[in-house]
Amino acid sequence: MKNKNLKNKTTGQLQSKLSVTKAISIALVIALTLFTAFSIYGLIAKDNVPTYIALFAIACTSWSFLPLPFIAIKEIKSELKLRENIR
């Protein structure tokens, strides 16, 4: 599913969007890793298990958002490569 909006942007705008999307995906991976680790630690070490089970379920479902920025990165890179090949 190609994003038609990418064709209307300049190469500089695409490179900027690529770097921002990479930073967001790195931050998302770090945050989800910490959230999952916190949930597992709570399950193992704390007494209030139902709370940590719920947090772990939220952490696991939050991982499903991870492919979105990587798909966007792939689309931006392919658009930049297409522009590079045209020149």
C-alpha positions as CSV (number, residue, x, y, z in Angstrom):
1,M,0.0,0.0,0.0
2,K,1.9,3.0,-1.3
3,N,1.4,6.3,0.4
4,K,0.4,8.8,-2.4
5,N,1.3,11.6,0.0
6,L,5.0,10.7,-0.2
7,K,5.2,11.6,-3.9
8,N,4.1,15.2,-3.1
9,K,7.0,15.8,-0.6
10,T,10.5,16.9,-1.4
11,T,13.5,14.7,-0.9
12,G,14.5,16.8,2.1
13,Q,11.1,16.4,3.7
14,L,11.2,12.7,3.1
15,Q,14.7,12.4,4.7
16,S,13.4,14.4,7.7
17,K,10.3,12.2,8.0
18,L,12.5,9.1,7.8
19,S,14.8,10.3,10.7
20,V,11.8,11.2,12.8
21,T,10.1,7.9,12.1
22,K,13.2,6.0,13.0
23,A,13.5,8.0,16.3
24,I,9.9,7.3,17.1
25,S,10.3,3.5,16.4
26,I,13.4,3.3,18.6
27,A,11.6,5.1,21.4
28,L,8.6,2.8,21.0
29,V,10.8,-0.3,21.2
30,I,12.5,1.0,24.3
31,A,9.3,2.0,26.0
32,L,7.6,-1.3,25.2
33,T,10.6,-3.2,26.4
34,L,10.6,-1.4,29.7
35,F,6.9,-1.7,30.1
36,T,7.0,-5.4,29.5
37,A,10.0,-5.9,31.8
38,F,8.2,-3.9,34.5
39,S,5.1,-6.1,34.1
40,I,7.1,-9.3,34.3
41,Y,9.0,-8.0,37.4
42,G,5.7,-7.2,39.0
43,L,4.3,-10.6,38.3
44,I,7.4,-12.3,39.8
45,A,8.2,-10.1,42.8
46,K,5.0,-8.3,43.9
47,D,1.9,-9.5,45.7
48,N,-0.7,-7.6,43.7
49,V,-0.7,-10.1,40.8
50,P,-4.0,-9.2,39.1
51,T,-2.8,-5.7,38.5
52,Y,0.4,-6.9,36.9
53,I,-1.5,-9.5,34.8
54,A,-3.5,-6.6,33.3
55,L,-0.4,-4.5,32.8
56,F,1.3,-7.5,31.0
57,A,-1.7,-8.0,28.8
58,I,-1.6,-4.3,27.8
59,A,2.1,-4.6,27.2
60,C,1.7,-7.6,25.0
61,T,-1.0,-6.0,22.9
62,S,1.0,-2.8,22.6
63,W,3.6,-4.7,20.7
64,S,1.2,-4.9,17.8
65,F,1.7,-1.2,17.1
66,L,5.4,-1.8,16.4
67,P,5.1,-2.8,12.7
68,L,3.5,0.6,11.8
69,P,6.6,2.8,11.9
70,F,8.7,0.1,10.2
71,I,6.2,-0.1,7.4
72,A,6.4,3.7,7.1
73,I,10.2,3.6,7.1
74,K,10.1,1.0,4.3
75,E,7.8,3.1,2.2
76,I,9.9,6.2,2.6
77,K,13.1,4.4,1.8
78,S,11.6,2.9,-1.3
79,E,10.3,6.3,-2.4
80,L,13.8,7.8,-1.9
81,K,15.4,4.9,-3.7
82,L,13.0,5.4,-6.6
83,R,13.9,9.1,-6.8
84,E,17.6,8.2,-6.7
85,N,17.2,5.8,-9.6
86,I,15.3,8.3,-11.7
87,R,18.2,10.8,-11.6
